[in-house]
């Protein structure tokens, strides 16, 4: 399997950091946010670590769960 290009990885990590920042501002655990977004808690952790290429559907799930516009996550 080919390695992920550095810029792609940087974008995933930045997205994950933004999710974490907003989650912490709301005082939510990863598990609580995962439940609100309808995803598994381990998936939530891997998103925050930048290990996942998140689908558009999940970006909207996270935005809704965090009470923000999807554009604020990017």
N, C-alpha and C positions, 0 to 999 in steps of 0.2 A: 504494500500500500504506500503511495507517495506521501511524503511529508506535507503538512499544511504550510502554505506560503506564509512567511513572517507577517505580512500585512494583514492577511486574513486572521491569523491568530491574535494579532494586536487588537483588531476590531472586536473579536469575540470576547477577549479579556476586558476591553473597555465597556462593552455591553453588560457583561456580568458584574462589573464594578458599579455600574449605574443602577442595576437591579438591587444589588446589595445596599447601596447608599439609600435608596428610597425605602427599602424594606426596613432598614434600621431606623430611619426617621419616623416610620409608623410604629415602631416597637414590635415588629413581627418577627417570629422565628422563621427559619427556612421552611420548617414543617407547616407552619400556619399559612405562609404565603403559597406553598405548594397546594394545600387544600383549597384555598380560595381560588387559585388558578386552575384547579382540576388536573394537576400533574403529580407525578410521584415525587416524594421528598428527595430521593437520590438524584433524580433528574434536575431538580431545583439547584442542588449543590453543584452539579456539573456545569450548569448554565452559569452560575456565579463564578466559577473557576475558569470560565472561558473554554471549556472542553467541548461544547456543543455548538453546532451550526443550527441556530434556532429558526424554526419555520415562522412564516408570517402569521399563521394562526396562533402560535404560541406567544408571539410578541403581543398580539392583541389580548390574549388571555392574561398575560402578566400586567399589561397596562390597565385593564379593567380591574384586576385584583388590587393594584396599587392606587387606583383612582386617578390615573393620569392619562393624558393623550399618548397614543403609541409613539408619536414623534418625539416625545420627551425622553424616550428610552434610547434613542439613537444619537 
